[in-house]
C-alpha cells in the first residue's frame, strides 16, 4: 500500500490557507463576526474537499490509461506528466464554477448546521412576541421557527453572492499560488 504523504500535506496546507483567506473575506466584506466567518469558511472548504475527492475517485476509473497513470504518478510521487496538461486546462474552469455554485447552495444550509440551537442570541428579537402568538399553537416550536427565519434573513444580507464569489476567488488564487510554489520547489530540489 502506498501512502501519498506529500499529497496529504499539500491538501492540509490548501485547506488551512484557503479557509483562512475565505474567512477574512467573509469577515470584512460580509460583516460576519470572526468566529462565524471561520466556521463558514472551514465548513465550505471541507465540503469542497470531500466532494472533490469523491468525484475525483469515482471519475478516475473512466480516464484513459495514459491520463490515469499520469494522475497516479503526480499524487504518489509528485511527478508531472505532459498527458495532464490539456485535461487540467479543461478541468480548472469547471472545478472553479462548480465549486462556486456548490458553495452558494451550501451557505444557505450552514446557518442551521453551525449555529441553530433554538435559543435567542444576544440582541436577537422574535418577529412576533410570545404574548401575541395565536392561541392553540405550541409557543416553543413557533419561537424556534421565527428565530431560524430571522437568522436566515440576516445571513442572506451579509453573505451575498458577491461575497461568496470574492471569497472563493481569493482562496482559489492562494491555492494556485501554493501549487506554483510546490512545483517550483520540486523542480529546484530535483535539479
N, C-alpha and C positions, 0 to 999 in steps of 0.2 A: 504494500500500500504506500502510495506517495502522499506526503503531507506538504501541500503548497504553502509553506510559511511566508515567502515573500508576497504572495497574493493576499494572504490573510492580513499581513501587516499593512499593506497599502490600502486594503479595504477599510481597516480601522482608522487609518490616517484620513482617508477620504470622508468617512462618517463623521469624525470629530470636527474636522475643519469645515466641511460643508454645512454641518448643523450650526456651528458657531457663527459662520458668516450669515447664514439664513436667519438665525436668532437676532443678530444685530439689525438686520433689515426689518424684521417684524417689530422689534422694539422701537426703532427710531421712526420708521415710516408708517407702521401700523398702530402706533400708540398703544402697544401692549406693555404690561409690566414685564420685568426681566424674567421672572420665573415662568410666566405663561409663554413667553416667546421661546424660551429654551425648551419647554415641554413640547410645544407645537413643532419646532424645527427638528428635534430629535425623533419625535414620533413619525413625522413625514419622511425623514431620511431613512429610518429603519424600515418603514413601509416600502419605500422605493428600493432599498437593497434587497429585502426579502422577495418582493415581486420580480425584481430584476434577475436574481439568481434562479428563481423558479422558472421564469420564462426562458432564460438562457439555457438551463439544463434540459428543459423539455424540447427546445428547438435545436440543440446541438446534434441530436441523433439524425436530423434531417439534412444537416450540412454536408456538402460534398467532402470526400475523404481528404483532399488537399487542404481545405479550409479547416476541417476538424483537427487534423494533425498540427496545423499552424496555431490554432487556438490552444490546444493542449500544451504545446511547447512553450507558448507565451505564459500560460498560467503556472506551469510547473517550473520551468527553467528561466523564465523572463527573456526568452529569445524570440525576437520579432521575425515574422516571415512575410515576404512580399505578397504572398497569396491573400493576406489580410487587408491590404490597402484599400481595394475597391469595396469590399463588404463593409469596412469601417466607415468609409465616406458616405455610404448609404445609411448605415445604422445610426450614426451620430445625430443627424437631424430628427430621425424617427424617435429615438430614445428621448431626445430633449422635449419634443412636443407631446409625446405620450406621457412622459413624466410630469409635464406641466398640467395636463388635463387630470391625471390621477391625483396630483396634489390639490388641484382646485376642488375636486369632489371630496377628497378625504378631509379637507379642512372644515367642511360643513358638519362632519360627524365627530370631530375631535373634541368639541366643547362638551359633548355628552360623555365621551370616554374619559377625558382627562380631569374634568372638574365638576361634573354634575353630582351633587350629593343630596339635593332637595332642601338644603338649609340655605337660609339667607346669608349672603356675604355682607361684609361691612359696607354700608351705604346703599345697599340694594333695597328696593321697594317693590311691593306687589302692585301689578296694574289695577287689581280690584281688591280693596281691603277685605279681610275675612268677615267683618261685620256686614258688608254689603253683598256677600255671596248669596246665591239662590238657596232657599231652604231645601232640604232633602238631598243635597249633594254632600259628598264627603269632603270636608274642607282641606284635609291634608293632600289628597290627590289633586284637587284643583290648584292648590298652592304650588305643588311641585310642577305642574304643567305651566303655570304662569311664570315661575322662576326660569324654567327652561326656555320659554318663548322670549323673555326679556334678555337672557344671556345670548340667545341665538341672534337677536336683532343687534345687540352691541357688537357681537363678533362680525356680523356682516358689515357693520360700519367701519370696524377697524381693519379687518383683513379683506381688503378688496382684491379684485383680480390683478390690479396693478401691483400691489404689494407682494402678492404671491408670485407674479411674474418676475419682479425685481429680485426677490429672494432666491428663486430658482435659477435665474440667470447668473446672479453673483456667485452662488455656490457652485454652479456648473463651471464658471470661468476659473474659480480657485482650484477645482478638481482637475481641470485641463492643465493648469499650470503645474500641479503636483505630478501629473503624468509626464509632462515635459521634463520636469526636474529629474524624475526617476529614470527616464530614457537617457538623459544626459549623464547621469551618474553611472548607469550601466555601461554606456559607451566609453566613459572615461576609465572605469575600472577594467574593462576588457582590453583597452589599448596599452 
